[in-house]
Amino acid sequence: HQLENIFNGALMPYLSLYRVNPGECICSQGDCVNYLYVLVKGKVKVSTTSVEGKNLILSFKTPLEVIGDIEYIQGIDIINT
C-alpha cells in the first residue's frame, strides 16, 4: 500500500506492523484507546453490544481502512468492538 508515501518520515519510528489471528480482538467497547490502527490486509468485523446484551455486527472493514480514528482523535473510550 506504499504507506511510506502516506505517512511523514518522522512518524516511521512510531509505526509497528502487527499480525492478528482470526477471532482475536483488536479493541473492545469501553476500553481506553492507545493506538490508531491501519488495516493493510485481511478483514475486520466491527460490532457493538446492545442494551439487552446482544452482540450486533455493524460492519466489516477491508484494506486500506483506519480503525479507532474517532476515539483516538477525540481521546474517548472505544465505541465499538
Gaussian input, Z-matrix of N, CA and C with variables (Angstrom, degrees):
# hf/3-21g

backbone

0 1
 N
 C     1     B1
 C     2     B2     1     A1
 N     3     B3     2     A2     1     D1
 C     4     B4     3     A3     2     D2
 C     5     B5     4     A4     3     D3
 N     6     B6     5     A5     4     D4
 C     7     B7     6     A6     5     D5
 C     8     B8     7     A7     6     D6
 N     9     B9     8     A8     7     D7
 C    10    B10     9     A9     8     D8
 C    11    B11    10    A10     9     D9
 N    12    B12    11    A11    10    D10
 C    13    B13    12    A12    11    D11
 C    14    B14    13    A13    12    D12
 N    15    B15    14    A14    13    D13
 C    16    B16    15    A15    14    D14
 C    17    B17    16    A16    15    D15
 N    18    B18    17    A17    16    D16
 C    19    B19    18    A18    17    D17
 C    20    B20    19    A19    18    D18
 N    21    B21    20    A20    19    D19
 C    22    B22    21    A21    20    D20
 C    23    B23    22    A22    21    D21
 N    24    B24    23    A23    22    D22
 C    25    B25    24    A24    23    D23
 C    26    B26    25    A25    24    D24
 N    27    B27    26    A26    25    D25
 C    28    B28    27    A27    26    D26
 C    29    B29    28    A28    27    D27
 N    30    B30    29    A29    28    D28
 C    31    B31    30    A30    29    D29
 C    32    B32    31    A31    30    D30
 N    33    B33    32    A32    31    D31
 C    34    B34    33    A33    32    D32
 C    35    B35    34    A34    33    D33
 N    36    B36    35    A35    34    D34
 C    37    B37    36    A36    35    D35
 C    38    B38    37    A37    36    D36
 N    39    B39    38    A38    37    D37
 C    40    B40    39    A39    38    D38
 C    41    B41    40    A40    39    D39
 N    42    B42    41    A41    40    D40
 C    43    B43    42    A42    41    D41
 C    44    B44    43    A43    42    D42
 N    45    B45    44    A44    43    D43
 C    46    B46    45    A45    44    D44
 C    47    B47    46    A46    45    D45
 N    48    B48    47    A47    46    D46
 C    49    B49    48    A48    47    D47
 C    50    B50    49    A49    48    D48
 N    51    B51    50    A50    49    D49
 C    52    B52    51    A51    50    D50
 C    53    B53    52    A52    51    D51
 N    54    B54    53    A53    52    D52
 C    55    B55    54    A54    53    D53
 C    56    B56    55    A55    54    D54
 N    57    B57    56    A56    55    D55
 C    58    B58    57    A57    56    D56
 C    59    B59    58    A58    57    D57
 N    60    B60    59    A59    58    D58
 C    61    B61    60    A60    59    D59
 C    62    B62    61    A61    60    D60
 N    63    B63    62    A62    61    D61
 C    64    B64    63    A63    62    D62
 C    65    B65    64    A64    63    D63
 N    66    B66    65    A65    64    D64
 C    67    B67    66    A66    65    D65
 C    68    B68    67    A67    66    D66
 N    69    B69    68    A68    67    D67
 C    70    B70    69    A69    68    D68
 C    71    B71    70    A70    69    D69
 N    72    B72    71    A71    70    D70
 C    73    B73    72    A72    71    D71
 C    74    B74    73    A73    72    D72
 N    75    B75    74    A74    73    D73
 C    76    B76    75    A75    74    D74
 C    77    B77    76    A76    75    D75
 N    78    B78    77    A77    76    D76
 C    79    B79    78    A78    77    D77
 C    80    B80    79    A79    78    D78
 N    81    B81    80    A80    79    D79
 C    82    B82    81    A81    80    D80
 C    83    B83    82    A82    81    D81
 N    84    B84    83    A83    82    D82
 C    85    B85    84    A84    83    D83
 C    86    B86    85    A85    84    D84
 N    87    B87    86    A86    85    D85
 C    88    B88    87    A87    86    D86
 C    89    B89    88    A88    87    D87
 N    90    B90    89    A89    88    D88
 C    91    B91    90    A90    89    D89
 C    92    B92    91    A91    90    D90
 N    93    B93    92    A92    91    D91
 C    94    B94    93    A93    92    D92
 C    95    B95    94    A94    93    D93
 N    96    B96    95    A95    94    D94
 C    97    B97    96    A96    95    D95
 C    98    B98    97    A97    96    D96
 N    99    B99    98    A98    97    D97
 C   100   B100    99    A99    98    D98
 C   101   B101   100   A100    99    D99
 N   102   B102   101   A101   100   D100
 C   103   B103   102   A102   101   D101
 C   104   B104   103   A103   102   D102
 N   105   B105   104   A104   103   D103
 C   106   B106   105   A105   104   D104
 C   107   B107   106   A106   105   D105
 N   108   B108   107   A107   106   D106
 C   109   B109   108   A108   107   D107
 C   110   B110   109   A109   108   D108
 N   111   B111   110   A110   109   D109
 C   112   B112   111   A111   110   D110
 C   113   B113   112   A112   111   D111
 N   114   B114   113   A113   112   D112
 C   115   B115   114   A114   113   D113
 C   116   B116   115   A115   114   D114
 N   117   B117   116   A116   115   D115
 C   118   B118   117   A117   116   D116
 C   119   B119   118   A118   117   D117
 N   120   B120   119   A119   118   D118
 C   121   B121   120   A120   119   D119
 C   122   B122   121   A121   120   D120
 N   123   B123   122   A122   121   D121
 C   124   B124   123   A123   122   D122
 C   125   B125   124   A124   123   D123
 N   126   B126   125   A125   124   D124
 C   127   B127   126   A126   125   D125
 C   128   B128   127   A127   126   D126
 N   129   B129   128   A128   127   D127
 C   130   B130   129   A129   128   D128
 C   131   B131   130   A130   129   D129
 N   132   B132   131   A131   130   D130
 C   133   B133   132   A132   131   D131
 C   134   B134   133   A133   132   D132
 N   135   B135   134   A134   133   D133
 C   136   B136   135   A135   134   D134
 C   137   B137   136   A136   135   D135
 N   138   B138   137   A137   136   D136
 C   139   B139   138   A138   137   D137
 C   140   B140   139   A139   138   D138
 N   141   B141   140   A140   139   D139
 C   142   B142   141   A141   140   D140
 C   143   B143   142   A142   141   D141
 N   144   B144   143   A143   142   D142
 C   145   B145   144   A144   143   D143
 C   146   B146   145   A145   144   D144
 N   147   B147   146   A146   145   D145
 C   148   B148   147   A147   146   D146
 C   149   B149   148   A148   147   D147
 N   150   B150   149   A149   148   D148
 C   151   B151   150   A150   149   D149
 C   152   B152   151   A151   150   D150
 N   153   B153   152   A152   151   D151
 C   154   B154   153   A153   152   D152
 C   155   B155   154   A154   153   D153
 N   156   B156   155   A155   154   D154
 C   157   B157   156   A156   155   D155
 C   158   B158   157   A157   156   D156
 N   159   B159   158   A158   157   D157
 C   160   B160   159   A159   158   D158
 C   161   B161   160   A160   159   D159
 N   162   B162   161   A161   160   D160
 C   163   B163   162   A162   161   D161
 C   164   B164   163   A163   162   D162
 N   165   B165   164   A164   163   D163
 C   166   B166   165   A165   164   D164
 C   167   B167   166   A166   165   D165
 N   168   B168   167   A167   166   D166
 C   169   B169   168   A168   167   D167
 C   170   B170   169   A169   168   D168
 N   171   B171   170   A170   169   D169
 C   172   B172   171   A171   170   D170
 C   173   B173   172   A172   171   D171
 N   174   B174   173   A173   172   D172
 C   175   B175   174   A174   173   D173
 C   176   B176   175   A175   174   D174
 N   177   B177   176   A176   175   D175
 C   178   B178   177   A177   176   D176
 C   179   B179   178   A178   177   D177
 N   180   B180   179   A179   178   D178
 C   181   B181   180   A180   179   D179
 C   182   B182   181   A181   180   D180
 N   183   B183   182   A182   181   D181
 C   184   B184   183   A183   182   D182
 C   185   B185   184   A184   183   D183
 N   186   B186   185   A185   184   D184
 C   187   B187   186   A186   185   D185
 C   188   B188   187   A187   186   D186
 N   189   B189   188   A188   187   D187
 C   190   B190   189   A189   188   D188
 C   191   B191   190   A190   189   D189
 N   192   B192   191   A191   190   D190
 C   193   B193   192   A192   191   D191
 C   194   B194   193   A193   192   D192
 N   195   B195   194   A194   193   D193
 C   196   B196   195   A195   194   D194
 C   197   B197   196   A196   195   D195
 N   198   B198   197   A197   196   D196
 C   199   B199   198   A198   197   D197
 C   200   B200   199   A199   198   D198
 N   201   B201   200   A200   199   D199
 C   202   B202   201   A201   200   D200
 C   203   B203   202   A202   201   D201
 N   204   B204   203   A203   202   D202
 C   205   B205   204   A204   203   D203
 C   206   B206   205   A205   204   D204
 N   207   B207   206   A206   205   D205
 C   208   B208   207   A207   206   D206
 C   209   B209   208   A208   207   D207
 N   210   B210   209   A209   208   D208
 C   211   B211   210   A210   209   D209
 C   212   B212   211   A211   210   D210
 N   213   B213   212   A212   211   D211
 C   214   B214   213   A213   212   D212
 C   215   B215   214   A214   213   D213
 N   216   B216   215   A215   214   D214
 C   217   B217   216   A216   215   D215
 C   218   B218   217   A217   216   D216
 N   219   B219   218   A218   217   D217
 C   220   B220   219   A219   218   D218
 C   221   B221   220   A220   219   D219
 N   222   B222   221   A221   220   D220
 C   223   B223   222   A222   221   D221
 C   224   B224   223   A223   222   D222
 N   225   B225   224   A224   223   D223
 C   226   B226   225   A225   224   D224
 C   227   B227   226   A226   225   D225
 N   228   B228   227   A227   226   D226
 C   229   B229   228   A228   227   D227
 C   230   B230   229   A229   228   D228
 N   231   B231   230   A230   229   D229
 C   232   B232   231   A231   230   D230
 C   233   B233   232   A232   231   D231
 N   234   B234   233   A233   232   D232
 C   235   B235   234   A234   233   D233
 C   236   B236   235   A235   234   D234
 N   237   B237   236   A236   235   D235
 C   238   B238   237   A237   236   D236
 C   239   B239   238   A238   237   D237
 N   240   B240   239   A239   238   D238
 C   241   B241   240   A240   239   D239
 C   242   B242   241   A241   240   D240

   B1=1.4520
   B2=1.5284
   B3=1.3108
   B4=1.4673
   B5=1.5297
   B6=1.3248
   B7=1.4585
   B8=1.5206
   B9=1.3158
   B10=1.4624
   B11=1.5278
   B12=1.3327
   B13=1.4598
   B14=1.5292
   B15=1.3314
   B16=1.4601
   B17=1.5282
   B18=1.3329
   B19=1.4550
   B20=1.5180
   B21=1.3063
   B22=1.4525
   B23=1.5351
   B24=1.3219
   B25=1.4563
   B26=1.5128
   B27=1.3219
   B28=1.4648
   B29=1.5309
   B30=1.3391
   B31=1.4686
   B32=1.5215
   B33=1.3151
   B34=1.4692
   B35=1.5326
   B36=1.3394
   B37=1.4669
   B38=1.5343
   B39=1.3217
   B40=1.4626
   B41=1.5363
   B42=1.3097
   B43=1.4654
   B44=1.5193
   B45=1.3176
   B46=1.4588
   B47=1.5174
   B48=1.3185
   B49=1.4577
   B50=1.5221
   B51=1.3389
   B52=1.4509
   B53=1.5172
   B54=1.3194
   B55=1.4627
   B56=1.5233
   B57=1.3190
   B58=1.4579
   B59=1.5183
   B60=1.3171
   B61=1.4610
   B62=1.5282
   B63=1.3392
   B64=1.4670
   B65=1.5282
   B66=1.3245
   B67=1.4545
   B68=1.5194
   B69=1.3281
   B70=1.4647
   B71=1.5298
   B72=1.3288
   B73=1.4569
   B74=1.5265
   B75=1.3173
   B76=1.4677
   B77=1.5240
   B78=1.3194
   B79=1.4625
   B80=1.5269
   B81=1.3401
   B82=1.4629
   B83=1.5200
   B84=1.3039
   B85=1.4580
   B86=1.5277
   B87=1.3385
   B88=1.4551
   B89=1.5140
   B90=1.3486
   B91=1.4670
   B92=1.5226
   B93=1.3167
   B94=1.4599
   B95=1.5316
   B96=1.3123
   B97=1.4592
   B98=1.5274
   B99=1.3333
   B100=1.4559
   B101=1.5232
   B102=1.3196
   B103=1.4578
   B104=1.5244
   B105=1.3032
   B106=1.4559
   B107=1.5218
   B108=1.3191
   B109=1.4603
   B110=1.5213
   B111=1.3387
   B112=1.4530
   B113=1.5228
   B114=1.3125
   B115=1.4551
   B116=1.5219
   B117=1.3372
   B118=1.4622
   B119=1.5272
   B120=1.3491
   B121=1.4627
   B122=1.5228
   B123=1.3200
   B124=1.4561
   B125=1.5091
   B126=1.3352
   B127=1.4597
   B128=1.5216
   B129=1.3300
   B130=1.4621
   B131=1.5217
   B132=1.3360
   B133=1.4655
   B134=1.5209
   B135=1.3293
   B136=1.4621
   B137=1.5227
   B138=1.3379
   B139=1.4652
   B140=1.5216
   B141=1.3225
   B142=1.4601
   B143=1.5196
   B144=1.3089
   B145=1.4558
   B146=1.5169
   B147=1.3250
   B148=1.4652
   B149=1.5273
   B150=1.3210
   B151=1.4580
   B152=1.5305
   B153=1.3359
   B154=1.4657
   B155=1.5210
   B156=1.3421
   B157=1.4636
   B158=1.5144
   B159=1.3258
   B160=1.4616
   B161=1.5264
   B162=1.3330
   B163=1.4570
   B164=1.5275
   B165=1.3324
   B166=1.4560
   B167=1.5244
   B168=1.3304
   B169=1.4608
   B170=1.5181
   B171=1.3359
   B172=1.4601
   B173=1.5186
   B174=1.3384
   B175=1.4599
   B176=1.5222
   B177=1.3201
   B178=1.4564
   B179=1.5210
   B180=1.3150
   B181=1.4583
   B182=1.5207
   B183=1.3326
   B184=1.4601
   B185=1.5307
   B186=1.3232
   B187=1.4793
   B188=1.5215
   B189=1.1638
   B190=1.4397
   B191=1.5180
   B192=1.3284
   B193=1.4670
   B194=1.5205
   B195=1.3277
   B196=1.4584
   B197=1.5204
   B198=1.3360
   B199=1.4665
   B200=1.5285
   B201=1.3107
   B202=1.4565
   B203=1.5105
   B204=1.3288
   B205=1.4646
   B206=1.5260
   B207=1.3126
   B208=1.4623
   B209=1.5313
   B210=1.3211
   B211=1.4560
   B212=1.5341
   B213=1.3229
   B214=1.4563
   B215=1.5258
   B216=1.3138
   B217=1.4743
   B218=1.5282
   B219=1.3414
   B220=1.4610
   B221=1.5285
   B222=1.3417
   B223=1.4575
   B224=1.5224
   B225=1.3459
   B226=1.4765
   B227=1.5210
   B228=1.3301
   B229=1.4646
   B230=1.5265
   B231=1.3176
   B232=1.4747
   B233=1.5317
   B234=1.3217
   B235=1.4608
   B236=1.5310
   B237=1.3474
   B238=1.4646
   B239=1.5201
   B240=1.3175
   B241=1.4613
   B242=1.5056
   A1=112.63
   A2=116.50
   A3=122.19
   A4=111.61
   A5=116.56
   A6=121.28
   A7=112.31
   A8=116.87
   A9=119.42
   A10=111.42
   A11=117.35
   A12=121.69
   A13=112.30
   A14=116.56
   A15=121.60
   A16=110.78
   A17=115.95
   A18=120.55
   A19=111.09
   A20=116.15
   A21=123.61
   A22=108.85
   A23=116.81
   A24=121.80
   A25=113.46
   A26=117.60
   A27=121.14
   A28=112.14
   A29=117.22
   A30=121.26
   A31=112.76
   A32=117.83
   A33=121.60
   A34=113.99
   A35=120.48
   A36=119.25
   A37=113.67
   A38=117.32
   A39=121.44
   A40=112.59
   A41=117.87
   A42=122.26
   A43=110.25
   A44=115.66
   A45=122.22
   A46=108.97
   A47=115.98
   A48=121.59
   A49=108.19
   A50=116.53
   A51=122.19
   A52=109.70
   A53=115.66
   A54=122.29
   A55=106.63
   A56=115.83
   A57=121.59
   A58=108.13
   A59=116.44
   A60=121.32
   A61=110.68
   A62=117.57
   A63=120.37
   A64=110.73
   A65=116.26
   A66=121.83
   A67=114.23
   A68=117.09
   A69=120.98
   A70=109.57
   A71=116.44
   A72=121.79
   A73=110.26
   A74=116.35
   A75=121.80
   A76=109.52
   A77=116.20
   A78=121.04
   A79=108.35
   A80=115.77
   A81=121.01
   A82=111.76
   A83=115.02
   A84=123.14
   A85=109.48
   A86=116.22
   A87=121.40
   A88=114.48
   A89=117.99
   A90=120.92
   A91=110.86
   A92=115.42
   A93=121.81
   A94=108.06
   A95=117.40
   A96=121.59
   A97=109.18
   A98=115.59
   A99=121.07
   A100=112.62
   A101=116.18
   A102=120.50
   A103=111.01
   A104=114.11
   A105=122.50
   A106=105.16
   A107=117.76
   A108=122.07
   A109=110.99
   A110=115.46
   A111=122.22
   A112=106.49
   A113=117.29
   A114=122.53
   A115=108.87
   A116=116.33
   A117=120.30
   A118=112.82
   A119=117.22
   A120=120.33
   A121=108.60
   A122=116.54
   A123=121.25
   A124=113.33
   A125=114.86
   A126=121.39
   A127=108.28
   A128=116.68
   A129=122.73
   A130=108.81
   A131=115.52
   A132=121.24
   A133=107.96
   A134=117.15
   A135=122.87
   A136=107.41
   A137=115.70
   A138=119.57
   A139=110.08
   A140=114.49
   A141=121.55
   A142=107.99
   A143=116.02
   A144=120.86
   A145=108.28
   A146=115.80
   A147=120.81
   A148=110.14
   A149=116.10
   A150=122.38
   A151=110.42
   A152=116.00
   A153=121.11
   A154=112.12
   A155=117.67
   A156=121.61
   A157=114.14
   A158=118.34
   A159=121.63
   A160=110.01
   A161=115.71
   A162=122.03
   A163=108.57
   A164=117.44
   A165=122.60
   A166=110.16
   A167=116.94
   A168=121.14
   A169=108.75
   A170=115.81
   A171=121.37
   A172=112.28
   A173=116.54
   A174=119.92
   A175=110.48
   A176=114.50
   A177=122.48
   A178=107.05
   A179=116.74
   A180=122.36
   A181=109.45
   A182=116.06
   A183=122.20
   A184=108.26
   A185=117.44
   A186=120.01
   A187=112.33
   A188=116.18
   A189=139.09
   A190=106.81
   A191=116.70
   A192=121.71
   A193=109.57
   A194=116.21
   A195=121.90
   A196=107.99
   A197=116.16
   A198=121.89
   A199=108.46
   A200=116.55
   A201=121.67
   A202=114.05
   A203=116.83
   A204=120.36
   A205=112.71
   A206=117.95
   A207=120.99
   A208=109.82
   A209=115.97
   A210=120.57
   A211=111.43
   A212=116.15
   A213=120.75
   A214=111.34
   A215=116.71
   A216=121.16
   A217=111.21
   A218=116.89
   A219=120.19
   A220=112.90
   A221=117.04
   A222=120.81
   A223=113.00
   A224=115.73
   A225=120.28
   A226=109.39
   A227=116.34
   A228=121.50
   A229=110.17
   A230=115.37
   A231=122.47
   A232=109.23
   A233=116.84
   A234=122.66
   A235=111.30
   A236=117.08
   A237=121.87
   A238=110.41
   A239=116.39
   A240=121.90
   A241=109.73
   D1=1.37
   D2=177.96
   D3=54.04
   D4=48.32
   D5=-178.79
   D6=-62.49
   D7=-24.67
   D8=178.18
   D9=-63.34
   D10=-22.43
   D11=176.44
   D12=-85.09
   D13=-18.70
   D14=-178.22
   D15=-90.01
   D16=-44.89
   D17=-177.22
   D18=-92.49
   D19=138.65
   D20=176.72
   D21=-58.82
   D22=141.57
   D23=-179.55
   D24=-55.16
   D25=-30.67
   D26=179.23
   D27=-67.03
   D28=-21.21
   D29=179.71
   D30=-83.54
   D31=-20.52
   D32=-173.11
   D33=-53.16
   D34=-39.76
   D35=178.47
   D36=-64.22
   D37=-17.47
   D38=-177.58
   D39=-97.42
   D40=-2.11
   D41=-179.11
   D42=-95.04
   D43=143.24
   D44=176.81
   D45=-135.75
   D46=148.41
   D47=176.09
   D48=-103.92
   D49=124.59
   D50=-179.08
   D51=-119.86
   D52=144.97
   D53=172.75
   D54=-109.99
   D55=127.41
   D56=-179.22
   D57=-113.47
   D58=134.32
   D59=179.64
   D60=-75.15
   D61=150.07
   D62=176.97
   D63=-54.43
   D64=132.66
   D65=-179.99
   D66=87.44
   D67=-12.73
   D68=179.41
   D69=-73.93
   D70=137.81
   D71=-178.15
   D72=-83.73
   D73=130.39
   D74=177.61
   D75=-85.53
   D76=-45.98
   D77=177.72
   D78=-154.41
   D79=148.16
   D80=-176.33
   D81=-115.97
   D82=146.40
   D83=178.23
   D84=-52.02
   D85=127.83
   D86=177.93
   D87=94.12
   D88=-15.55
   D89=178.42
   D90=-70.99
   D91=157.72
   D92=174.94
   D93=-75.05
   D94=137.40
   D95=-179.72
   D96=-82.97
   D97=129.82
   D98=178.80
   D99=-118.29
   D100=-22.06
   D101=-173.60
   D102=-139.01
   D103=158.53
   D104=170.00
   D105=-108.69
   D106=124.38
   D107=-175.93
   D108=-103.49
   D109=145.25
   D110=172.82
   D111=-123.86
   D112=115.31
   D113=179.21
   D114=-78.01
   D115=119.33
   D116=-178.20
   D117=-111.65
   D118=-14.44
   D119=178.74
   D120=-157.15
   D121=142.41
   D122=176.99
   D123=97.26
   D124=-156.44
   D125=-177.46
   D126=-143.68
   D127=141.44
   D128=179.72
   D129=-121.64
   D130=133.16
   D131=175.73
   D132=-94.30
   D133=129.58
   D134=177.09
   D135=-107.67
   D136=127.06
   D137=-178.44
   D138=-138.46
   D139=169.07
   D140=176.86
   D141=-140.27
   D142=163.48
   D143=177.25
   D144=-106.87
   D145=126.58
   D146=-178.67
   D147=-74.79
   D148=170.73
   D149=177.47
   D150=-59.29
   D151=-31.83
   D152=-179.93
   D153=-80.50
   D154=-3.33
   D155=179.08
   D156=90.34
   D157=9.66
   D158=179.66
   D159=-86.72
   D160=142.12
   D161=177.41
   D162=-85.12
   D163=118.37
   D164=-177.44
   D165=-113.13
   D166=123.32
   D167=177.61
   D168=-77.03
   D169=125.86
   D170=-179.39
   D171=-95.00
   D172=-40.59
   D173=-177.39
   D174=-169.43
   D175=171.20
   D176=171.44
   D177=-120.83
   D178=133.10
   D179=-179.86
   D180=-105.94
   D181=139.80
   D182=177.04
   D183=-127.84
   D184=160.72
   D185=-177.22
   D186=-61.82
   D187=150.78
   D188=-10.25
   D189=-89.35
   D190=116.87
   D191=-174.09
   D192=-137.68
   D193=139.71
   D194=175.02
   D195=-93.86
   D196=135.57
   D197=-178.37
   D198=-122.27
   D199=130.21
   D200=177.76
   D201=86.06
   D202=13.62
   D203=-176.18
   D204=-65.50
   D205=-42.98
   D206=-178.21
   D207=-63.26
   D208=-48.22
   D209=-178.63
   D210=-65.01
   D211=-41.70
   D212=-178.33
   D213=-63.77
   D214=-46.78
   D215=-177.86
   D216=-68.80
   D217=-41.01
   D218=-178.18
   D219=-83.36
   D220=-11.27
   D221=-179.54
   D222=67.31
   D223=37.57
   D224=-178.97
   D225=-113.55
   D226=168.46
   D227=177.73
   D228=-67.59
   D229=159.56
   D230=-179.23
   D231=-59.67
   D232=129.34
   D233=-177.68
   D234=-81.14
   D235=-42.39
   D236=-176.57
   D237=-128.78
   D238=160.56
   D239=175.81
   D240=-88.62

